[in-house]
């Protein structure tokens, strides 16, 4: 079982590519090698393989935070969890239910008016997680660049406390706390903690 993320950058043409391409590549590069594990294609579209499906939600929330930290940008992502039945030198040539589900989840984003969706072979699980995603996106879609950047820093430096995070941004611990509060990071943490447990139970 693997997770496949299919996504694109929203409003990419309104911002110079050199402002977001490096960030996108850095985020994707955390999870493997270019070509084999992730690819950027058609200018602003991307696909990523996550070998541990339990990490899928954390990956997409972190990626969203990284892109939203750039003023005027956001991203849409479809998560597919399933099998990988055929592998090639390039990720885009691979196949399996994870890839099919990812494409279907991405294609359904517009219909359901949300920027992140998931699809597996378990419809009840999908319905539950997609409802939770839809509720979470009501505030994630409204993150300011500062709030998104702070969320991303928490993911990037999980060992640092708020005072240390503030030092990275040259702001106070109180300002860090305020930004995370506005981002509703406590709800995000609860969701990210719940997802792997729920997925494991579903796959048992």
DOMAR-299371 format. One line per field, with one value per residue: residue number from 1; residue in three letters; x negated, z, y of N, C-alpha, C in turn. Coordinates in steps of 0.2 Angstrom, whole numbers. Each point is the difference from the previous one (the first is absolute). Layout:
num <- c(NUM  ...)
residuo <- c(ALA  ...)
nu <- c(X  ...)
nw <- c(Z  ...)
nv <- c(Y  ...)
cau <- c(X  ...)
caw <- c(Z  ...)
cav <- c(Y  ...)
cu <- c(X  ...)
cw <- c(Z  ...)
cv <- c(Y  ...)
# end
This chain:
num <- c(1  2  3  4  5  6  7  8  9  10  11  12  13  14  15  16  17  18  19  20  21  22  23  24  25  26  27  28  29  30  31  32  33  34  35  36  37  38  39  40  41  42  43  44  45  46  47  48  49  50  51  52  53  54  55  56  57  58  59  60  61  62  63  64  65  66  67  68  69  70  71  72  73  74  75  76  77  78  79  80  81  82  83  84  85  86  87  88  89  90  91  92  93  94  95  96  97  98  99  100  101  102  103  104  105  106  107  108  109  110  111  112  113  114  115  116  117  118  119  120  121  122  123  124  125  126  127  128  129  130  131  132  133  134  135  136  137  138  139  140  141  142  143  144  145  146  147  148  149  150  151  152  153  154  155  156  157  158  159  160  161  162  163  164  165  166  167  168  169  170  171  172  173  174  175  176  177  178  179  180  181  182  183  184  185  186  187  188  189  190  191  192  193  194  195  196  197  198  199  200  201  202  203  204)
residuo <- c(UNK  UNK  UNK  UNK  UNK  UNK  UNK  UNK  UNK  UNK  UNK  UNK  UNK  UNK  UNK  UNK  UNK  UNK  UNK  UNK  UNK  UNK  UNK  UNK  UNK  UNK  UNK  UNK  UNK  UNK  UNK  UNK  UNK  UNK  UNK  UNK  UNK  UNK  UNK  UNK  UNK  UNK  UNK  UNK  UNK  UNK  UNK  UNK  UNK  UNK  UNK  UNK  UNK  UNK  UNK  UNK  UNK  UNK  UNK  UNK  UNK  UNK  UNK  UNK  UNK  UNK  UNK  UNK  UNK  UNK  UNK  UNK  UNK  UNK  UNK  UNK  UNK  UNK  UNK  UNK  UNK  UNK  UNK  UNK  UNK  UNK  UNK  UNK  UNK  UNK  UNK  UNK  UNK  UNK  UNK  UNK  UNK  UNK  UNK  UNK  UNK  UNK  UNK  UNK  UNK  UNK  UNK  UNK  UNK  UNK  UNK  UNK  UNK  UNK  UNK  UNK  UNK  UNK  UNK  UNK  UNK  UNK  UNK  UNK  UNK  UNK  UNK  UNK  UNK  UNK  UNK  UNK  UNK  UNK  UNK  UNK  UNK  UNK  UNK  UNK  UNK  UNK  UNK  UNK  UNK  UNK  UNK  UNK  UNK  UNK  UNK  UNK  UNK  UNK  UNK  UNK  UNK  UNK  UNK  UNK  UNK  UNK  UNK  UNK  UNK  UNK  UNK  UNK  UNK  UNK  UNK  UNK  UNK  UNK  UNK  UNK  UNK  UNK  UNK  UNK  UNK  UNK  UNK  UNK  UNK  UNK  UNK  UNK  UNK  UNK  UNK  UNK  UNK  UNK  UNK  UNK  UNK  UNK  UNK  UNK  UNK  UNK  UNK  UNK)
nu <- c(-4  2  -2  4  -4  6  -4  2  -4  4  2  -4  4  3  -4  -6  -2  -5  6  2  -3  -4  5  3  -6  -1  7  1  -6  4  4  -5  -1  -2  5  -3  -1  -2  4  -3  6  1  -7  7  0  2  -4  3  -5  5  -5  1  6  -2  -6  5  4  -5  -1  6  1  -6  1  6  -3  -5  5  5  -6  2  0  6  -3  3  2  1  2  -1  2  -4  3  -5  0  -7  4  -2  -6  -1  -5  6  1  0  -4  0  2  7  4  -5  -3  4  0  -6  0  4  -4  -5  3  1  -5  0  2  -5  -3  -5  -6  2  -1  3  -3  4  0  0  6  1  -6  1  7  -2  -5  4  5  -4  -3  6  1  -5  2  5  -5  -1  6  1  -5  -3  -4  0  6  1  -4  3  6  -2  -2  6  2  -4  2  2  -7  2  -1  6  -4  -2  7  2  -5  2  6  -4  4  5  -1  2  -4  -5  1  0  -5  -2  2  -2  -5  2  -6  3  4  -4  -3  6  1  -6  2  6  -2  -6  3  4  -5  -4  5  0  -7  2)
nw <- c(0  -4  1  -4  -1  -3  -3  1  -3  5  -6  -2  -5  6  1  0  -5  -1  1  -4  -6  3  3  -5  -3  4  -1  -7  0  5  -5  -3  -5  -3  -4  4  4  -4  -3  -3  -2  -6  2  2  -4  5  1  6  1  4  1  4  -2  6  -4  -4  5  4  -5  -1  7  1  -5  2  7  -3  -4  5  2  -7  1  0  4  -3  3  -5  4  -4  5  -2  4  -2  -5  0  -5  -3  -1  -2  -4  -3  5  -5  -1  7  3  2  5  3  -6  -1  6  0  -7  2  5  -4  -5  6  0  -7  -1  5  -4  0  4  4  -4  3  -3  3  2  5  -3  5  -1  -6  1  5  -3  -5  4  3  -6  -2  6  0  -6  4  4  -2  -3  6  0  4  -4  5  0  -7  0  5  -3  -6  4  2  -6  -2  6  0  0  -3  5  3  5  -2  -1  5  2  -3  2  5  3  4  5  3  -5  1  6  -1  -3  5  4  -4  0  6  2  5  -5  -4  6  2  -6  0  6  -2  -5  2  5  -3  -4  6  4  -5  0  6)
nv <- c(-6  5  6  2  5  2  5  6  5  2  3  -5  2  1  -5  4  -4  5  3  -5  -1  4  3  0  1  5  2  -1  3  2  -2  2  -4  5  -1  -3  5  5  3  5  2  2  1  -1  -6  -4  -5  -2  -5  -2  -2  4  -4  -2  2  -3  0  -2  -4  -2  -1  -3  -4  -1  -1  -4  -2  -1  -2  -1  7  -1  -5  -5  -6  -4  -5  -5  -3  -4  -5  -4  -4  -2  -1  6  -1  6  2  2  4  4  -5  1  -6  0  -3  1  -1  -5  -2  2  -3  -4  0  1  -4  -3  3  1  -6  -2  5  -4  2  -4  -6  -5  -5  -5  -6  4  -1  -4  -3  -1  -2  -4  -2  -1  -2  -4  -2  -1  -3  -4  -1  1  -2  -6  0  1  -4  4  4  4  -2  0  5  3  -2  2  5  -1  -1  6  2  -6  1  6  3  3  0  -6  -2  4  -3  -5  3  1  -4  2  -4  5  3  -5  0  7  -1  -5  4  5  -5  0  1  1  3  3  1  2  3  2  1  2  3  0  1  4  1  -1  3  4  0  -1)
cau <- c(4  -4  5  -2  3  0  2  -2  0  6  -2  -7  -2  0  -6  -6  -1  -6  2  3  -3  -5  4  4  -5  -3  5  0  -6  -1  3  -3  -4  4  1  2  5  4  -1  4  1  4  -1  1  3  -5  2  -5  1  -2  -1  4  6  2  -2  2  3  -5  -4  4  1  -6  -1  5  -2  -5  2  4  -4  -2  6  4  0  2  0  6  -3  4  -4  3  -3  1  -5  -4  -1  -5  -5  -5  -5  3  6  6  1  2  7  3  6  -2  0  7  4  -3  3  7  1  -2  5  6  -1  5  7  1  -2  -5  -6  -3  5  -3  4  -3  5  5  4  2  -6  -1  5  -2  -6  1  4  -5  -4  4  1  -7  -2  4  -5  -7  0  -1  -6  -4  -6  -3  3  -2  -7  -1  2  -6  -6  2  -1  -7  -4  4  -3  -1  6  2  -5  -5  3  0  -7  -1  4  -2  6  0  4  8  2  0  7  5  0  2  7  4  0  4  -5  2  5  -4  -4  5  2  -6  -1  6  0  -4  3  6  -2  -2  6  4  -4  -1)
caw <- c(0  -1  -1  -6  0  -6  2  -4  4  -2  -1  -1  -5  3  4  -3  2  5  7  3  -2  4  6  -2  -1  7  4  -3  1  6  0  -5  -5  -6  -5  3  6  -1  -6  -2  -7  -3  3  7  3  3  2  5  3  8  1  6  0  6  0  -5  2  3  -6  -4  4  0  -7  0  4  -3  -6  2  3  -5  -1  -6  -3  4  -5  1  0  1  3  -2  4  -3  -2  -6  -4  -5  1  -6  2  1  4  -4  -4  4  0  5  2  3  -5  -2  6  0  -5  1  6  -3  -4  4  5  -2  1  7  2  5  -3  2  1  0  -2  1  -2  6  -1  7  2  -4  2  6  -1  -5  4  5  -4  -2  6  1  -6  1  3  -4  -7  2  3  -3  -1  6  4  -4  1  7  0  -3  4  5  -3  -2  6  5  7  2  4  -4  1  -5  -6  -1  -1  -7  -3  3  3  7  1  0  -7  -2  3  -4  -7  0  3  -6  -5  3  0  5  -3  -5  4  2  -6  -2  5  -1  -7  0  4  -4  -6  2  2  -6  -4  4)
cav <- c(6  6  6  4  7  4  6  5  6  5  7  0  5  7  1  -3  -7  -1  1  -6  -6  -2  -2  -7  -5  -2  -4  -6  -4  -3  -7  -5  3  3  -5  -7  1  6  4  6  -1  5  7  1  -6  -4  -6  -3  -6  0  -8  -1  4  3  6  4  6  5  2  5  6  3  3  6  5  2  3  6  5  4  4  -1  -7  -6  -6  -5  -6  -6  -5  -7  -5  -6  -4  2  -6  0  6  2  5  6  -1  1  -6  -5  -1  -4  3  6  5  1  3  6  4  0  5  6  2  2  6  6  -2  1  6  0  0  -7  -5  -7  -6  -7  -5  -1  6  3  3  6  5  3  4  6  5  3  4  6  4  3  5  6  5  0  4  8  1  5  -2  0  -6  -6  -1  -3  -7  -3  0  -5  -7  0  0  -3  0  6  3  6  5  -1  2  7  3  -1  5  6  2  -3  -6  2  0  -7  -3  3  -2  -7  0  2  -5  -6  -5  -5  -5  -3  -5  -5  -3  -3  -6  -5  -3  -7  -5  -1  -3  -7  -4  -1  -5  -6)
cu <- c(-4  5  -3  4  -1  2  -2  0  5  -3  -7  -2  0  -6  -6  -1  -6  2  3  -3  -5  3  3  -5  -3  5  0  -6  -1  2  -3  -4  4  0  3  6  4  -1  5  1  5  0  1  4  -5  3  -6  2  -2  0  4  6  2  -2  3  4  -5  -4  4  1  -6  -1  5  -3  -6  1  4  -5  -3  6  4  0  3  -1  6  -3  5  -4  3  -4  2  -6  -4  -2  -5  -5  -5  -5  3  7  6  2  2  8  2  5  -2  0  6  4  -3  3  7  1  -1  5  7  -1  5  7  2  -2  -5  -6  -4  5  -4  4  -4  5  5  4  2  -6  -1  5  -2  -6  1  4  -5  -4  4  1  -7  -2  4  -5  -7  0  0  -6  -3  -7  -4  2  -3  -8  -1  2  -6  -6  1  -2  -7  -4  4  -3  -1  7  1  -5  -5  2  0  -7  -1  3  -1  7  0  4  7  2  1  7  6  1  3  7  5  0  4  -5  2  5  -4  -4  4  2  -6  -2  5  -1  -4  4  6  -2  -2  5  4  -3  -1  5)
cw <- c(0  0  -6  1  -7  2  -5  5  -3  -1  -2  -5  2  4  -4  2  5  7  3  -2  5  6  -2  -1  7  4  -3  1  7  0  -5  -6  -6  -5  3  5  -1  -7  0  -8  -2  4  8  3  3  2  5  3  7  2  7  0  6  0  -5  2  2  -6  -4  4  0  -7  -1  3  -4  -6  2  4  -5  -2  -7  -3  5  -5  1  -1  1  3  -2  4  -3  -2  -6  -4  -5  2  -5  3  2  4  -4  -4  4  0  6  3  4  -5  -3  5  0  -5  1  6  -3  -4  3  4  -2  2  7  3  6  -4  2  1  0  -3  1  -3  5  0  7  3  -4  2  6  0  -4  4  5  -4  -2  6  1  -5  1  3  -4  -6  2  4  -3  -1  6  4  -3  1  7  0  -3  4  6  -3  -2  6  6  7  3  4  -3  1  -5  -7  -1  -1  -8  -4  3  3  7  1  0  -7  -3  2  -3  -7  -1  2  -6  -5  2  0  5  -3  -5  3  2  -6  -2  4  -1  -6  0  4  -3  -6  2  1  -7  -4  4  -3)
cv <- c(6  6  4  7  3  7  6  7  5  7  0  5  7  1  -3  -7  -1  1  -6  -6  -3  -3  -7  -5  -3  -4  -7  -4  -3  -7  -4  4  2  -5  -6  1  6  3  6  0  5  7  0  -6  -5  -7  -3  -6  0  -8  -2  4  4  7  5  7  5  3  6  7  4  4  6  6  4  5  7  5  5  4  -2  -7  -5  -6  -4  -7  -6  -6  -7  -5  -7  -4  3  -6  0  6  0  5  6  -1  1  -5  -6  -1  -4  4  6  6  2  4  7  5  1  5  7  3  2  6  6  -2  1  6  0  -2  -6  -5  -7  -5  -6  -5  0  7  4  4  7  6  3  5  6  5  4  5  7  5  4  5  6  5  -1  4  8  1  7  -3  -1  -6  -6  -1  -3  -7  -4  -1  -5  -7  -1  -1  -3  0  6  3  7  6  -1  1  7  3  -1  5  7  3  -3  -6  2  1  -6  -3  3  -2  -7  0  3  -5  -6  -6  -6  -5  -4  -6  -6  -5  -4  -6  -5  -4  -7  -5  -2  -4  -7  -4  -2  -6  -6  -6)
# end
